[in-house]
Structure formats: structure tokens, C-alpha cells
Amino acid sequence: MHLTSKLALSETAISIPPPAQPIMSSSLKLYVDANYLSPFAMFAYVALQEKKLPHELLTINLKAKQQHEQDYAALSLTRKVPTLVHDGFALSESSAITEYLDESFPGVALYPTEPQARARARQIQAWLRTDLVPVRQERSTEHVFLTANPQPLSEDALKAAHKLFVVAETLLPEGAEHLFGTWSIADTELALMLNRLVKSGDAVPERLAHYASQQWLRPSVQSWVSLPRP
């Protein structure tokens, strides 16, 4: 049975209207979690919005283990969301997706064009995915998009938050709106990590809190924030 026919029984599909002048004629689908809470799904979604690429948004119910169903597992390979499908080519892992979109489609650049700045943006992505575990555990994205967590941070989480602040203040020039002069996907990813704390009322250095709030107002980010959640 083909994937589309099998998953159609349990997916929710949202058609994203194309821009007035589509950049390219191609078929794009993005599979995300049904509750729209995955930060990685958010980054891939924001990338598509920034590129103004018409696409179909399809949801996978992670609590029901749909990601392990045979057809989706074969499509995604890693059995995760997000997964992008472009004219039959399927790709999972959000950083791979954003790099693929940036290299395959014109429009707003998702990464800096200068090699060292581009490498730094990729470093930030990798670091935010692999470090700061106590912050990610105690301030999940449910606390960003649904209800904030009033519980105080543990000592380990406070140490991780301090590390986040030191790195962010080192990378973000004083008074700058973006990490690299103009927006990149790394700005969205850093802003989300900071907003895990901001949205829960935790102490965040003023200029970092301002940076995160300004990044949150970006239309592509607000489009994700506005998606209907159960």
C-alpha cells in the first residue's frame, strides 16, 4: 500500500496556500508532529515559510507511535519528524532539511553566505541540539507554546542556562537584531532556546530576552505559533 493511502486514515492535512508568485513548480510535503510542539519541525516549517514555498503540511501522531508505522518509517528512515518530501525525495533531520532547502531553492537565505559565518550557524544548530539538556528537559516546548512551567529551575538547569547566556552574549553583537547581520535559521533556533526560559518567567539577561522576543515576531515564526494546537 502506498504511503499516502495508508497514512491518510490517521493524518491531518493542512494546505498552505502558495504565494502570489511561487518560486518553483514542485511538490513539497512536510510531516510534523500532530501537536505542533517539535522544535525541529518548527525550524523546517519556518524555512519553508521564509523561502515562500507552497507546501502541504501533514501531521504524525507521535503519542500513537505513527512514526513507527511501516510506510512512514520507510519514508523517514530515522522515524522522526520533521520529514520533507520533495518530488518523491524524502529527507528527515531538521538541519539537513534546512540546508537542502537553502541549496535547492532561491529566495531568502537560510544561512549566511560567508563560509565562516555559515559554519558558525551550523555550529550553533548542532550545539543547541546536543547540549543544555537540563533546560530542554525542564522547559520543554510545551511551556513555550501551551502553558508555562512555574516550577523553579534545578541547579543543573541554572548552570545550563548560564552557559546558554554566556554563549549567546558572546555570539550576538551588542545592539544587533541578528547573529550574522541579517536573519538566518540559527536566529530562530537560538530564540526558541531562550524563549524556553523567557516564557516561563525565568531570569534572562535583558538584551537576550529582547532579542528572543523580536525574533518571535518574525512572520514565519508567528505562522508556526498560530497553528491550532489540541
C-alpha positions in Angstrom: 0.0 0.0 0.0 1.3 3.4 -0.9 2.2 5.8 2.0 -0.3 8.4 1.0 -3.3 6.0 1.1 -2.3 4.3 4.4 -1.5 7.5 6.3 -4.5 9.3 5.0 -6.6 7.4 7.6 -4.7 8.9 10.6 -3.2 12.2 9.4 -4.4 15.7 9.5 -3.5 17.7 6.3 -3.3 21.4 6.1 -3.0 23.0 2.8 -0.6 26.0 2.9 -1.7 28.5 0.2 1.0 29.3 -2.3 2.5 32.8 -2.5 1.3 35.1 -5.3 4.3 34.1 -7.4 5.5 30.6 -6.5 9.3 30.4 -6.7 9.4 26.9 -8.3 6.9 24.4 -9.6 7.5 21.4 -7.4 5.7 19.2 -5.0 6.6 19.7 -1.3 5.2 18.0 1.7 6.3 18.4 5.3 5.5 15.9 8.0 5.4 17.4 11.5 4.1 16.3 14.9 0.3 16.4 15.4 0.6 18.8 18.4 3.0 21.2 16.6 5.4 21.1 19.6 8.5 19.7 18.0 11.2 22.5 17.8 12.8 20.6 14.9 9.5 20.6 13.0 9.2 24.3 13.7 12.6 25.0 12.1 11.8 23.1 8.9 8.4 24.9 8.7 9.9 28.3 9.3 12.5 27.5 6.5 9.6 26.8 4.0 7.8 29.9 5.0 10.9 32.1 4.6 11.5 30.6 1.2 7.8 31.2 0.4 7.5 27.7 -0.9 4.0 26.3 -1.3 3.7 23.0 0.5 1.3 20.6 2.2 1.6 20.2 6.0 0.9 16.7 7.2 0.8 15.6 10.8 2.1 12.4 12.5 0.7 11.4 15.9 3.8 10.6 18.0 1.8 9.5 21.0 0.1 6.9 18.8 3.5 5.8 17.5 2.6 6.6 13.9 6.2 7.4 13.3 7.0 3.7 13.6 4.3 2.6 11.1 6.0 0.7 8.2 5.3 3.2 5.4 6.4 6.3 7.4 9.4 4.5 8.8 10.5 3.6 5.3 9.9 7.2 4.1 11.6 9.0 7.1 14.4 6.4 7.7 15.1 7.9 11.1 11.4 7.6 12.2 11.3 11.2 13.3 9.6 14.4 12.5 10.1 16.5 10.5 10.4 14.8 7.2 10.4 16.7 4.0 9.3 15.1 0.7 10.3 17.0 -2.4 9.2 15.5 -5.7 9.5 12.0 -4.2 12.8 12.6 -2.4 12.3 12.2 1.4 14.6 13.7 3.9 14.4 13.8 7.7 16.5 15.6 10.4 15.7 19.3 10.5 19.3 20.7 9.9 19.6 18.5 6.8 16.2 19.8 5.6 17.1 23.5 6.1 20.4 23.1 4.4 18.7 21.2 1.5 16.1 23.9 1.1 18.7 26.6 1.1 20.8 24.9 -1.5 17.8 23.9 -3.7 15.6 26.9 -3.8 16.2 30.7 -4.3 14.8 33.3 -2.1 15.6 34.3 1.5 19.0 32.8 2.5 18.6 30.5 5.5 22.3 30.5 6.3 25.0 33.2 6.0 26.8 33.1 2.7 30.3 33.8 4.1 31.9 30.4 4.8 33.0 31.1 8.4 29.7 32.6 9.4 27.8 29.7 7.7 30.0 27.3 9.6 29.2 29.1 12.9 25.5 29.0 12.2 25.8 25.2 11.7 27.8 25.0 15.0 25.1 26.8 16.8 22.5 24.4 15.4 24.5 21.3 16.5 25.2 22.8 19.9 21.6 23.6 20.7 20.6 20.1 19.7 23.1 18.3 21.8 23.8 20.5 24.9 21.8 22.3 27.6 19.8 19.1 28.3 18.5 20.2 31.7 17.0 23.3 30.2 15.4 21.3 27.4 14.0 18.8 30.0 12.7 21.3 32.5 11.5 23.9 30.0 10.0 21.8 27.1 8.3 23.4 24.2 5.0 22.7 25.8 6.0 25.5 28.2 6.6 27.7 25.1 3.5 27.0 23.1 1.0 25.9 25.7 1.4 26.5 29.5 4.5 27.9 31.1 6.2 25.9 33.8 6.1 27.8 37.2 8.5 25.3 38.9 11.9 26.8 39.6 14.9 25.5 37.7 17.1 22.9 39.2 20.7 23.7 39.9 21.8 21.8 36.8 19.3 23.7 34.7 20.5 27.0 36.1 24.1 26.1 35.2 23.0 25.2 31.7 21.0 28.4 31.4 24.1 30.4 32.5 26.2 28.6 29.8 23.5 29.5 27.2 23.6 33.2 28.2 27.4 33.3 28.0 27.5 31.8 24.6 24.6 33.8 23.3 26.0 37.1 24.5 29.4 36.2 23.0 27.9 35.4 19.6 25.3 38.2 19.5 26.9 41.7 18.9 25.7 44.4 21.2 22.6 46.1 19.8 22.3 43.6 16.9 19.0 42.2 15.8 20.5 39.1 14.3 23.6 36.9 14.9 25.1 37.5 11.5 23.9 40.9 10.4 20.9 39.5 8.6 18.4 36.8 9.7 19.4 33.2 9.5 17.7 30.0 10.7 20.2 30.0 13.6 18.4 33.1 14.9 15.1 31.2 15.1 16.8 28.2 16.9 18.6 30.4 19.4 15.5 32.4 20.1 13.5 29.3 20.8 16.0 28.1 23.3 16.0 31.4 25.1 12.2 31.5 25.0 12.0 28.3 26.9 13.2 30.4 29.8 11.6 33.7 28.9 8.1 32.2 28.5 8.4 30.5 31.9 9.4 33.8 33.6 12.9 32.7 34.3 15.6 35.4 34.7 17.2 36.1 31.3 19.6 39.0 30.5 17.6 41.9 29.2 19.2 42.1 25.8 18.9 38.4 25.2 15.2 38.5 26.2 14.7 41.4 23.8 16.4 39.5 21.0 14.3 36.5 21.6 11.0 38.5 21.7 11.9 40.3 18.5 12.8 37.1 16.7 9.5 35.7 17.8 7.6 38.4 16.0 9.0 37.3 12.6 6.0 36.3 10.4 7.4 32.9 9.6 7.7 32.1 13.3 4.3 33.6 14.1 2.8 31.4 11.4 4.0 28.3 13.4 3.0 29.8 16.8 -0.5 30.4 15.4 -1.2 26.8 14.3 -4.1 25.2 16.2 -3.0 23.0 19.0 -5.1 20.5 20.8 
